[in-house]
Amino acid sequence: MARSNRREAGRRRLAMRLPQMRKLIMAACDPLQLELFEAYQMAVEARDAVQRQRFDPNLVREYDETCSDIEQHVIRAMREPSYAQRTS
């Protein structure tokens, strides 16, 4: 999946996952926010691939935690405009 496609897929997935932030997520254009969307999509893709293979439940749990961590970063990035400057 191309980078821009991954960003948009992550954006849409996060908008569904975080309905209270949907409008902000869909309007986001800050580079940090776009990177978070892409990272989220990549983590979800990896988690789903590991889950389909029934490879290692601990690895699935790690990817779930990564997805949750990214969701929290997205929430902070949407609520705090200065968050992007602090984390860059």
C-alpha positions in Angstrom: 0.0 0.0 0.0 1.4 3.4 -1.0 2.2 5.9 1.8 -0.6 8.3 1.0 -3.1 5.4 0.8 -1.9 4.1 4.1 -2.3 7.6 5.7 -5.9 7.9 4.4 -6.7 4.4 5.4 -5.4 5.1 8.9 -7.3 8.4 9.0 -10.6 6.6 8.1 -9.9 3.8 10.6 -9.1 6.2 13.4 -12.2 8.3 12.6 -14.3 5.1 13.0 -12.4 4.1 16.1 -12.6 7.5 17.7 -16.0 9.0 16.7 -15.7 11.8 19.2 -12.7 13.1 17.3 -14.0 12.2 13.8 -14.4 15.8 12.5 -10.9 16.8 13.7 -9.3 13.6 12.3 -10.9 14.1 8.9 -9.8 17.8 8.8 -6.2 17.1 10.0 -3.4 18.2 7.8 -0.5 18.6 10.3 2.5 16.4 9.2 2.7 14.7 12.7 -1.0 13.8 12.6 -0.6 12.4 9.1 2.4 10.3 10.3 0.3 9.0 13.2 -2.5 8.0 10.8 0.1 6.1 8.7 1.7 4.5 11.8 -1.7 3.4 13.0 -2.6 1.7 9.7 0.7 -0.1 9.6 0.3 -1.3 13.2 -3.3 -2.6 12.4 -2.1 -4.3 9.2 0.7 -6.0 11.1 -1.6 -7.1 14.0 -4.2 -8.4 11.5 -1.5 -10.4 9.6 -0.1 -11.9 12.8 -3.6 -12.7 14.0 -4.6 -14.5 10.8 -1.5 -16.6 11.0 -2.3 -17.5 14.6 1.4 -17.1 15.1 1.8 -15.7 18.6 -1.0 -14.3 20.9 1.6 -12.2 22.8 2.6 -10.5 19.5 -1.1 -9.8 18.7 -1.4 -8.3 22.2 1.7 -6.1 21.6 0.3 -4.8 18.4 -3.1 -4.1 20.1 -1.2 -2.1 22.7 0.7 -0.2 20.0 -2.6 0.6 18.3 -4.0 1.8 21.6 -0.9 4.0 22.2 -1.2 5.5 18.8 -4.9 6.3 19.4 -3.9 8.1 22.6 -1.2 10.1 20.7 -3.9 11.0 18.1 -6.3 12.2 20.8 -3.6 14.4 22.3 -2.5 15.7 18.9 -6.1 16.7 18.1 -6.8 18.3 21.4 -3.5 20.1 21.9 -2.2 22.2 19.0 1.2 22.5 20.7 1.5 18.7 21.0 3.1 18.5 17.5 5.9 20.9 18.5 6.7 19.1 21.7 7.0 15.7 20.1 8.9 16.7 17.0 
